[in-house]
């Protein structure tokens, strides 16, 4: 093999590696997605001439007394927001993934209505995972290459800080608001602990009280389980 051929092979390997790294999707936060929503809303408000620029309301849609949106303007904004929400959150949106043997476990986020927030974990085979930001509900329901593991949602008080999934002692754990919410056994492939709506199960309207319930009934039990010898 001559020097020119060797250099071409090395260059091809390098470019392939760079392409793979470039295609790797970054972790997404909830804030990231709501920033995209805000941009879409602003674009549509400008397009429909509700706003003249990012801060100026057109006279037609401005209340002269308050300098805020009048009734017609507010209705326009409400319609724009609803249409964008229905379109944007029709899919599951990528937040993070972890790998275990030949599988990839992906954490997705979406809105269940205008205020309720929903998280799901789906399992992919590494060969089927395409680093895509969106998972359509139709694909999630009908495609056998993606398997639903578990889901839960927040209605009422929200735990949206430090959302992540991680693996410890061959368990998959979902954490939100610095509290463990879900436990999945990667060896037996079974959900050990998960409450789809902690707000309803706890019957607590206040976030502090609800989180006390989560800590006792979910977090502490999960923490104890993942520390056991297997």
N, C-alpha and C positions, 0 to 999 in steps of 0.2 A: 504494500500500500504506500503510494507516494505521499509527499507532504501536502500537496494540494487537496487530495482526497480526504486525508486525516483532518485538515482544517475545516473542510465542508461538513464532515460528520459532526465535529465538535460544535460548529456554528448551529447546525440543525438541532442538536440536543439542547443547546443554550436557549435558542429561540422558542423551542417547544416548552421548556421549563418556564420561561418568562410568560408565555401565553397562558399556561396553566395557572400561574400565580395571578395574572391580570384578571382572569375569569373568576377567581375566587370571590364570592359575594361577601361583602362586609356585614358584620352584625348591625342590625337596625334597632333603634329605640322607638318607643311610641312617639316621642317628640319629633323624630325625623318624619314620620308619616303625617303628623298633624301640621308640620311645616309645609309639606307638599299640598295638603288640603288648603291651607291659608293662601298659598300661591295661586292655586286654581280658583279659589273664591275671588281673589283680587282681580285676576285676569278676566273673569266673567262679569264682575261688577263694572269694570272699565269698558268691556265690550258692550254691555247693555246700558252704558252711560248713566249708571247710578252714581258712579264716582267719576270725577274729571281727572284725578290723579290718586295716589295712594292715600291721601288724607282729605281731599276736597269733595264734598257731596254736591251734586248738581242741584240747581235751584228747584227743579221739578220734584225732587225726592227729599228736599230738606224742609224741616220744620223751622220756620223763621223765628220762633220763640226760643227754641232750645238749641238750634243749629245742629240737631241730630236728624236721623232718618225720620221722615213722616210715616204715616200709616202705609201709604202706597210703597214707599221706599223699603220699609221693614218687610212688607209682604214679598217684595221683589227679592230681598236678601234671603228671606226664609225659603223661598222656592229654589233659589240658586244653591243654597246650602244643602237642602234636601236632595236635589238632583245629583250634586257632587258626591254626597255621602253614599247614596244608593249605587252610584257607578263605581266609586273608589273602593268601597268595602264589600263589593260583591264577591271578592276573592279573599282567601287567607293570605296574609302578608308575612313575609319572612322576618324573623328576629335573630335566630341563632341556630347553630347545629353542633352536635357532638358525634363522634364516631365510636363504634363498638364492633370489633371484628369486621364482618363484611357489610355492616349496616350503618346507616346514617339516621340519626334522630333529629328532627327539625321542629323547632318551636315557632309556631305561627300566632299572629294576632289579627283580630278583626273586631268590628263593632257589631254588637247584637242590638240594633236600634240606635237611637241618637245618643244614648248615655251609657248603656251597658257595654262592658268590654269583655271580650272572649279570647281565651288562649287554647290552642290545641297542640298536641304533639303527634307527628306522623313519622312513621318509619319508612325509609327508602333503602333499597339495595344500592350500594355504592355505584354500581354500573348504570343505574337508572337516574341517579341524581344529576341535574343539569345546572345547578347554581342559579336557579330562577327565583326572582323576588316574589312571584305570585303563584299560588296554587288555586286553581279554580275549584269551586264547590262540586262541579260536575265530575272533574277528574278525581277529586278526593273520594267521591261517592262510588264511581264506577270503575276506576282503573285499579286493577289488582296489584300493580307495581308499587302502590303507596298504601300503607296500612295505618289506620287511626289507632293510636295508643290510648289517649285519654284527652279530656278537655275539662275546663272549668271557666267560670266567668264571675265578674263582679257587678252586682246590681246594688246600688246604694253606696256605702263606703268603698273606696278603691285602694288596692295595694298595687301601685304601678311603679314603685321605686325598685331599682336593682333587680330587674326581671332577668332570670337566666335559668338554664338547665345545666346540670353537670353530672358526672358519673363518679361514684365512690363505692368501693367494695362490690362491684358488679350490680349496683343499683343506679337507676336513673332518677334524679330528683329535680323537681321544679320548685324554684324559689321566687317569691314575689314579696316586696315590702319587707325584706330581711326575715321572712318566715317561710319555712318549707310547707308547701301546699300539697305536693303529690309525690308518691313513691311507686316506682315500677321496677319489678325484678327482671333484670336482663337475662338471667339464666333460665328461669321458668317461663318468662315472657307473660307475666301476669301483673295486673295492677294490684298493689298491696294496700295502698291508702290514697284516696282522692275524694274530695267533696266537690260536686259540680258547682254548687252555689253556697259558699260558706256563710254568706249574708242570711240566706233563708234558714239554713240548718242551725246556725247560732241563735237566730231570732233576736239579734242585737242591732239596733239602728245606729248606735254610736261606734265609730271606727275603733276607739280604744278598747271598748268592751268586745267587739267582734274579734279583734286581734288577740285579745286575751284568750278567747275561745279557740282560735286557730292555734295559738301556741300550745295550749294544753292538749287539744284533741288531734292536732295534725303535726305541728313542728316537733314537739318533744317526743312523740311516738316515732316519727321518722328518724330523728337524730339518734334515738336509742337503737333502732333497727339497723341502721347503716354502720353502727360501731360494733355490732356483733360479729364474732368469728364465723366464717362460712366453711 
